[in-house]
Amino acid sequence: MSSKADKLKALSAQLGLKTGAEITAPSSPPSKKTGNAPARPGPEKSPALDSLRAKLGLMTGADLSRERVVEYDKAATGAYEIDRVLRGEVVGKSEEGAFFLVRRDYPLDYAQGVVSLGAALESNAREIAFSASDSELDGFDPRKALFIDTETTGLAGGAGTVAFLIGVGYFHGDGFRLDQCFMRDYDDEEPMLRFLGELARDFHTVVSYNGKSFDLPLLRTRFIQNRISCSFDGLSHYDLVHAARRFWRRRLQDCSLGNIEREVLGVRRVGDVPGHLIPRIYFDYLSSRDARSLEGGFYHHQMDILSLVSLTGWISRCLTTPNGFDHAEDRLSRVRMHFRQKNYAEVVTHGRRFLDSGEGDTLRRECLEMLGMAHKRLRQWEDMRNAFERLLREFPRDITARLELAKLHEHRTRDLGEACRLCEEGLQQYHTQRALGRPAPLPEEAVSALQFRLARIKRKLARGRDAPIGLTEEPDTGE
């Protein structure tokens, strides 16, 4: 045998390795004397391998098995229960039902991203109601607001879904308090809900993120299941997801709380657990009674609630300040919100400020259109005319401006010739765009309206009604 073969054979014997032939060969028949096959010698111990294993911190299969048994025994005896892993207390008596409560107090200057928690105390109730499009929030008082978030066993809702971690935050004394109520097992639910029901009686408003669609209906179901009166039903509700979408959807598209945190508040989480993994972690805890993996879930939940507080303060601050929003898309969203809520005087104020800032073409076009329509609703005819004529100067192919100016000249100035010209130009622009294969600048119903108006104007011209008058007169109330 060569020296290499000898070395390979010695190393195989030392490590207890087998050749392919030895693995596939049939075992030798049992001895007639003993009835058993001869014992195979185990691998020889190698000091070099032991040293390398210790240096790299590696474990053998036997060591790993022994460690798992030890960890299992510890978990079985409660060494990793929730009250030994997290700082908190068991609330209630065992015979009457109890749950686990983690309570943290934060100073008002605690920064959650670019804004402190105390900024929410400066919230303007009028601006909060405006951002929510809800007049019930006109009396919003941050000291009477309960910031709430839940972690649940699923997202489907229904009677089988349970909120195992319910967090409520509120301003308390000279700081902000966060209570995280945890259900160690299903029989903890009733005392936990009773605690929350009593707490909610002292507040007027619930603040959540998508709570109108998910958290509050789920909690209401759980209260009913446990035959407890739901104190949340009598509270007004500020759902921040709707406000966030109104202000930031055009720029960000993704308006999940995590993305709003990063892009608007500047929050960066460290040691977070993805929200979709938290239910699985909870079910693992129920079977193993090992709460160590729940720490990341509690952190995720804590950050969600703190972000509700800072986002409330940030929205109010941006709306109170004339140029509070940093991005043009967000400032235009503010103008759009005023327009949708029929605050036409505010549309004029913020629209003019937006135009003066010299933003991009696409945004200016939309702003000019809203500005012209706001002047129309305010019956400010000269300002309306100026806005739509400016829109036409900056965007010569715009058909909406032509249509609105045609209406103005037909009913206010009685300049039917100008109204006719504008309608004909608008239809020509429409057909030109279609011939070039470009998207239609107006929907079909708007084109039909333009054609109908042109035909009506021509009939008036045929009757000789082209007699221009001033914009301040009231010749007609038609559209």
Stockholm file with secondary structure:
# STOCKHOLM 1.0

chainA/1-479         MSSKADKLKALSAQLGLKTGAEITAPSSPPSKKTGNAPARPGPEKSPALDSLRAKLGLMTGADLSRERVVEYDKAATGAYEIDRVLRGEVVGKSEEGAFFLVRRDYPLDYAQGVVSLGAALESNAREIAFSASDSELDGFDPRKALFIDTETTGLAGGAGTVAFLIGVGYFHGDGFRLDQCFMRDYDDEEPMLRFLGELARDFHTVVSYNGKSFDLPLLRTRFIQNRISCSFDGLSHYDLVHAARRFWRRRLQDCSLGNIEREVLGVRRVGDVPGHLIPRIYFDYLSSRDARSLEGGFYHHQMDILSLVSLTGWISRCLTTPNGFDHAEDRLSRVRMHFRQKNYAEVVTHGRRFLDSGEGDTLRRECLEMLGMAHKRLRQWEDMRNAFERLLREFPRDITARLELAKLHEHRTRDLGEACRLCEEGLQQYHTQRALGRPAPLPEEAVSALQFRLARIKRKLARGRDAPIGLTEEPDTGE
#=GR chainA/1-479 SS CCHHHHHHHHHHHHHTCCCHHHHHSCCCCCCTTTSSCCCCCCCCCCHHHHHHHHHHTCCCHHHHHHHHHHHHHHHHTTTTCHHHHSSCEEEEETTTEEEEEEEEEEETTCEETTEEGGGGGGCCHHHHHHHHTCGGGGGCCGGGEEEEEEEESCSSCSTTCCEEEEEEEEEETTEEEEEEEECSSGGGHHHHHHHHHHHHTTCSEEEESSIIIIIHHHHHHHHHHTTCCCGGGGSEEEEHHHHHHHHHHHHHSCCCHHHHIIIIICCCCSSCCCGGGHHHHHHHHHHHCCCTTHHHHHHHHHHHHHHHHHHHHHHHHHHHSTTCCSSHHHHHHHHHHHHHTTCHHHHHHHHHHHHHTTCCHHHHHHHHHHHHHHHHHTTCHHHHHHHHHHHHHHCTTCHHHHHHHHHHIIIIICCHHHHHHHHHHHHHHHHHHHHTTCCCSSCHHHHHHHHHHHHHHHHHHHTTCCCCCCTTSCCCCCC
#=GC SS_cons         CCHHHHHHHHHHHHHTCCCHHHHHSCCCCCCTTTSSCCCCCCCCCCHHHHHHHHHHTCCCHHHHHHHHHHHHHHHHTTTTCHHHHSSCEEEEETTTEEEEEEEEEEETTCEETTEEGGGGGGCCHHHHHHHHTCGGGGGCCGGGEEEEEEEESCSSCSTTCCEEEEEEEEEETTEEEEEEEECSSGGGHHHHHHHHHHHHTTCSEEEESSIIIIIHHHHHHHHHHTTCCCGGGGSEEEEHHHHHHHHHHHHHSCCCHHHHIIIIICCCCSSCCCGGGHHHHHHHHHHHCCCTTHHHHHHHHHHHHHHHHHHHHHHHHHHHSTTCCSSHHHHHHHHHHHHHTTCHHHHHHHHHHHHHTTCCHHHHHHHHHHHHHHHHHTTCHHHHHHHHHHHHHHCTTCHHHHHHHHHHIIIIICCHHHHHHHHHHHHHHHHHHHHTTCCCSSCHHHHHHHHHHHHHHHHHHHTTCCCCCCTTSCCCCCC
//
